[in-house]
């Protein structure tokens, strides 16, 4: 199943620098791992925001929730999920 996901990150301004640096490094490592596994095939930055649009390819809603909650920045995110379906007018290659 494909899901379009918007993730907005809201790190507290008083978060210690060391904690912030560690969280961001762990988030990047986890994102790379999930992309290499093929479950996070698309990742796009939203210009001017600490946010992204992503496409996830997982088997179920529960799998997506498990994956998203495994992200180190998850506690600091607002996440909006849209399940996707094939469109009959899409060209297939």
C-alpha positions as CSV (number, residue, x, y, z in Angstrom):
1,X,0.0,0.0,0.0
2,X,1.2,3.5,-0.8
3,X,0.8,6.4,1.6
4,X,1.5,10.1,1.1
5,X,2.8,11.4,4.4
6,X,3.5,15.0,5.4
7,X,5.7,15.3,8.5
8,X,6.2,18.6,10.2
9,X,9.0,18.8,12.8
10,X,8.6,21.0,15.9
11,X,11.7,20.7,18.0
12,X,11.5,22.7,21.3
13,X,13.6,25.9,21.1
14,X,15.2,25.0,24.5
15,X,16.3,21.5,23.4
16,X,20.0,21.2,24.3
17,X,22.3,21.4,21.3
18,X,23.8,17.9,22.0
19,X,20.3,16.4,22.1
20,X,19.2,18.2,18.9
21,X,22.4,17.1,17.1
22,X,22.0,13.5,18.2
23,X,18.3,13.3,17.3
24,X,18.9,14.7,13.8
25,X,21.8,12.3,13.2
26,X,19.7,9.3,14.3
27,X,16.8,10.5,12.2
28,X,19.0,10.7,9.1
29,X,20.4,7.2,9.7
30,X,16.9,5.7,10.2
31,X,15.6,7.5,7.1
32,X,18.5,6.1,5.0
33,X,17.9,2.6,6.4
34,X,14.2,2.7,5.5
35,X,15.0,4.0,2.0
36,X,17.5,1.2,1.4
37,X,14.8,-1.3,2.5
38,X,12.5,0.1,-0.1
39,X,9.7,1.2,2.2
40,X,10.5,4.9,1.9
41,X,10.9,5.4,-1.9
42,X,10.2,9.1,-2.0
43,X,11.4,11.9,0.3
44,X,11.0,15.6,-0.5
45,X,11.8,18.7,1.5
46,X,9.1,21.4,1.7
47,X,10.8,24.7,0.9
48,X,11.0,27.1,3.8
49,X,9.7,24.7,6.4
50,X,11.1,22.0,8.7
51,X,8.8,19.5,7.0
52,X,8.7,16.9,4.2
53,X,6.4,15.1,1.9
54,X,7.1,11.4,1.7
55,X,5.8,8.3,0.0
56,X,5.8,5.1,2.0
57,X,5.2,1.6,0.5
58,X,4.1,-0.7,3.3
59,X,1.7,-3.6,3.7
60,X,-0.8,-1.9,6.1
61,X,-1.9,1.0,8.2
62,X,-0.4,-0.7,11.3
63,X,2.9,-1.2,9.5
64,X,3.0,2.5,8.6
65,X,2.3,3.5,12.2
66,X,5.1,1.2,13.5
67,X,7.5,2.6,10.9
68,X,6.6,6.2,11.7
69,X,6.8,5.7,15.4
70,X,10.3,4.2,15.0
71,X,11.6,7.6,13.8
72,X,13.7,9.4,16.4
73,X,11.9,12.7,15.7
74,X,8.5,11.1,16.0
75,X,7.7,12.6,19.4
76,X,8.3,16.1,17.8
77,X,6.3,15.6,14.6
78,X,2.8,16.4,13.4
79,X,2.0,13.8,10.8
80,X,-0.7,13.7,8.2
81,X,-1.3,10.5,6.2
82,X,-3.2,10.0,3.0
83,X,-3.7,6.4,1.7
84,X,-3.2,6.3,-2.1
85,X,-4.8,4.2,-4.8
86,X,-4.0,3.7,-8.5
87,X,-5.5,6.3,-10.8
88,X,-7.1,4.9,-14.0
89,X,-5.6,7.6,-16.2
90,X,-2.0,7.1,-15.1
91,X,0.3,5.9,-17.8
92,X,1.9,2.6,-17.0
93,X,5.4,2.0,-18.3
